[in-house]
Amino acid sequence: MLRDCCTLAQGERLKDALCALAAHPEPVVLDAAAVQRVDTAALQLLAAFVRDRRLAGRAVRWQAPSAALAAAAELLGMSSMLELDGAPR
């Protein structure tokens, strides 16, 4: 689902895609294997999506998060917020 470049320039497209999945009753799987570039804006969108799903009692699962995504999340202290380790908060 996530493209190789997840930055502010693609933020509107990412936001639209996430909004379309927000109320989906089944767990949403975010395939992040292709992500090579990610910025703070994209991570904030993803964190808000994960948080909103969690608050609604709906799960988000990560499929193969790339090293770039994991490193950026770790650098910004957002790994736990994004539930990259698979553990809901």
C-alpha positions in Angstrom: 0.0 0.0 0.0 2.7 2.5 0.9 4.8 3.8 -2.0 8.6 4.1 -2.1 8.4 7.8 -1.3 6.2 8.9 1.6 6.8 12.6 2.1 4.8 15.8 2.4 4.5 16.0 -1.4 2.5 12.7 -1.4 0.7 13.6 1.9 -2.7 14.3 0.4 -2.7 11.0 -1.5 -1.6 9.1 1.7 -4.2 10.9 3.8 -7.0 10.0 1.3 -5.9 6.3 1.2 -5.8 6.1 5.0 -9.2 7.9 5.4 -10.7 5.3 3.0 -9.6 2.6 5.4 -10.3 4.3 8.7 -13.7 2.7 9.4 -12.9 -0.7 7.8 -14.0 -3.2 10.5 -11.3 -5.8 9.7 -7.6 -5.3 10.6 -5.9 -3.0 8.1 -2.6 -4.3 6.9 -0.1 -1.6 5.8 2.4 -3.0 3.4 5.5 -0.8 3.9 8.1 -3.0 2.1 8.6 -0.5 -0.7 9.2 2.6 1.5 12.6 4.1 0.7 12.0 7.7 1.8 9.7 8.9 4.6 9.5 12.2 6.3 8.0 13.5 9.6 4.7 14.6 7.9 4.1 11.1 6.6 5.0 9.5 9.9 2.6 11.9 11.6 -0.3 10.9 9.3 0.5 7.2 9.9 0.7 7.7 13.6 -2.7 9.5 13.7 -4.2 6.7 11.6 -2.9 4.0 14.0 -4.1 6.0 17.0 -7.5 6.6 15.6 -7.9 2.9 14.6 -6.8 1.8 18.1 -9.2 4.2 19.8 -12.0 2.8 17.7 -11.1 -0.8 18.7 -9.7 -1.6 15.2 -6.4 -3.1 14.5 -3.5 -2.0 12.2 -0.9 -4.5 11.2 2.4 -3.8 9.4 3.6 -6.0 6.6 7.3 -6.0 6.0 8.1 -2.4 7.2 11.2 -1.3 5.3 14.5 -0.5 7.0 14.0 3.2 6.0 10.6 3.4 7.7 11.8 1.6 10.8 14.9 3.8 11.0 13.0 7.1 10.6 10.4 6.0 13.2 13.1 5.1 15.6 15.0 8.3 15.0 11.9 10.3 15.8 10.8 8.2 18.7 7.7 7.0 16.9 8.2 3.3 16.7 5.9 2.5 19.6 3.3 5.1 18.5 3.2 3.4 15.1 3.0 0.0 16.7 5.8 -1.2 14.4 6.7 -4.0 16.8 3.1 -5.4 16.4 2.1 -4.7 20.0 -1.0 -2.5 20.4 -0.6 0.4 22.9 
